[in-house]
Amino acid sequence: MSRQYFVDTLVDPPIANLAAIVATTETALWSAAQYSPIAANDSRPGKIYRVLAGGIMSFAATGTLTITPRWGLTVAGVTMGASIAKTTPGATTNQPWFLDFMVIVRTVGAPGANSTVIGTGTFSTNGLTTAGSEFSLSFGGTSATVDVSVATGITIGWTLSVAGTVTPQFATIQSYN
């Protein structure tokens, strides 16, 4: 007999836009403790988490963008594989963006960094207002050794090399099982 699971959000998404990010160093897109938390001992082998987020962004000029998923509450967390530093499409204003990231818990060990997770995701936006300028970026794919015995979260780091802003309008985490 198959398992029946009901997808549920672990926390409510924000009801207003989050603060715009303007830094050119890696910055968390949102507070993982608030919008993509994972409770201590919630993970088990085969557990699936999905992070969805979206918002608007503006680039002042062509630069590079890197997306880094992390297991932890900050950009100092354990990386699950940064994207390539992809060249941005040039000057854009208030373009919508969408992020989709799935994490699978592979193993759970004794407390401490004795468990493994892996995840992959995509980030996409319209790019310029001309046809064919869509911008998509894949990230993740690196198995990470983590501690699932403590409360944590999934942090998505954003690094843009030129002046620009990104404003998350929503971020949420789901548990599939």
C-alpha positions in Angstrom: 0.0 0.0 0.0 1.3 3.4 -0.8 2.0 6.1 1.7 -0.4 9.0 1.8 1.2 12.3 2.7 -0.3 15.8 2.7 2.0 18.6 1.8 2.0 21.2 4.4 3.8 24.5 4.9 5.9 24.4 8.1 5.4 28.1 8.7 3.2 30.9 7.3 4.8 33.0 4.5 5.3 36.7 5.1 2.3 38.9 4.6 4.3 41.9 3.3 7.4 42.3 1.2 10.7 41.6 3.0 13.5 44.1 3.1 15.3 44.8 -0.2 18.8 43.4 -0.4 21.4 45.7 -2.0 24.7 44.1 -0.9 27.3 42.8 -3.3 28.4 40.1 -0.9 26.6 36.9 -0.1 23.4 37.8 1.8 20.5 35.6 2.9 17.3 36.3 0.9 15.2 36.0 4.1 15.5 34.9 7.7 15.7 31.1 7.6 14.6 30.9 11.3 11.4 32.7 10.4 10.5 31.6 6.9 12.3 28.3 6.1 12.9 26.6 9.5 13.4 23.0 10.3 12.7 21.7 13.8 15.3 19.7 15.7 15.0 15.9 15.0 12.3 16.5 12.3 14.5 14.9 9.6 14.7 11.2 8.8 16.1 9.4 5.8 13.9 10.1 2.8 12.5 13.3 4.3 11.7 15.9 1.6 11.7 19.7 2.1 10.8 22.2 -0.7 11.5 25.9 -0.5 9.6 28.2 -2.7 10.2 32.0 -3.0 9.5 34.9 -5.3 9.7 38.6 -5.6 11.1 41.4 -7.8 14.6 42.5 -8.6 16.5 45.2 -10.5 20.0 45.2 -11.9 21.8 48.5 -12.6 24.0 46.9 -15.2 25.5 43.5 -16.4 27.2 41.6 -13.6 27.2 38.1 -12.2 24.7 36.4 -9.9 25.4 33.4 -7.7 22.8 31.5 -5.7 24.1 29.4 -2.8 21.7 27.0 -0.8 22.8 26.3 2.7 21.8 24.0 5.6 21.8 26.4 8.5 20.3 29.7 9.6 22.9 32.0 8.0 25.2 32.3 5.0 27.8 30.7 7.2 25.8 27.4 7.0 26.9 24.3 5.2 26.7 24.7 1.4 24.8 22.3 -0.7 26.4 23.6 -3.9 26.6 27.2 -5.3 25.5 27.9 -8.8 27.9 29.2 -11.4 28.4 32.9 -11.4 26.1 33.6 -14.3 26.2 36.8 -16.2 23.0 38.8 -15.6 21.0 40.2 -18.5 21.8 43.9 -18.0 19.8 46.8 -16.6 16.3 45.7 -15.5 13.7 47.2 -13.3 11.3 45.4 -11.0 11.4 42.1 -12.9 9.6 39.2 -11.2 11.7 36.2 -10.1 10.9 32.7 -8.8 13.0 30.2 -6.8 12.3 26.5 -6.3 14.6 24.3 -4.2 14.1 20.7 -3.0 16.2 19.0 -0.3 16.3 15.2 0.4 17.6 13.9 3.7 19.8 10.9 2.8 21.1 9.7 6.1 20.6 10.5 9.8 23.3 9.8 12.3 24.2 10.5 15.9 23.9 14.2 17.0 26.6 16.3 15.5 27.5 16.7 11.8 26.7 13.0 11.1 23.8 13.2 8.7 23.7 14.0 5.0 21.4 16.0 2.8 21.4 17.0 -0.9 19.3 19.4 -2.9 18.9 21.1 -6.2 16.9 24.0 -7.4 16.3 26.7 -10.0 16.1 30.5 -10.0 14.4 32.2 -13.0 13.4 35.7 -14.0 12.3 37.5 -17.2 15.6 39.2 -17.7 15.4 42.2 -20.0 12.1 43.2 -21.5 13.2 42.0 -25.0 12.2 38.5 -26.3 14.7 35.7 -25.6 16.3 37.4 -22.6 14.9 35.0 -20.0 17.4 34.2 -17.2 17.6 30.8 -15.5 20.1 29.5 -13.0 20.4 26.0 -11.5 22.1 25.5 -8.1 22.8 22.8 -5.5 23.7 19.2 -6.3 26.4 18.8 -3.6 25.9 16.3 -0.8 26.4 18.0 2.6 27.2 16.6 6.1 24.9 18.3 8.6 23.5 18.1 12.1 19.8 17.4 12.1 19.5 17.1 15.9 19.3 20.9 16.3 16.8 23.4 15.1 18.0 24.8 11.8 16.7 26.0 8.4 17.5 26.3 4.8 19.2 29.6 3.8 19.4 30.7 0.2 22.4 33.0 -0.3 22.3 35.7 -3.0 25.5 37.3 -4.4 25.2 40.0 -7.0 28.4 41.6 -8.3 26.9 44.9 -9.4 24.5 47.4 -7.9 21.0 46.1 -7.8 18.2 45.1 -5.5 16.2 41.9 -4.8 13.0 42.1 -2.8 11.6 38.8 -1.6 7.8 39.0 -1.6 7.2 35.5 -0.2 9.3 32.6 1.0 7.9 29.3 2.4 9.1 25.8 3.2 7.0 22.7 2.7 7.4 19.2 4.1 6.4 16.5 1.6 6.5 13.6 4.0 
